[in-house]
């Protein structure tokens, strides 16, 4: 994994978590290893995403609430970029959300093989 690409993914996810967190800026970042993967989660407790919009949030230029998004800035490219960067590094990205409860974005990457000199 290219380090600056992981940084870019995390910046996108943290920026979204801040934008959509209402007045409660509580954001959790969790990291763990599962089987042969490292898994990172960014969890917010904000406005959430309607279920009907979830299949489209990784599409370029897609915005859940067009009017609200203009006030908060952004182009609707962040999650599409994060997905592309994850996939370029053999990773996967997924999102779960409930309106008025929050959103969890999970990114998984295969663990690097240990090299013996």
Secondary structure, 3 states (H helix, E strand, C coil): CCHHHHHHHHHHHHHHHHHCCCCCCCEEEEEEEECCEEEEEEEECCCCCCHHHHHHCCCCCCCCCHHHHHHHCCCCCHHHHHHHHHHHCCCEEEEEEECCCEEEEEEEEECCCCCCC
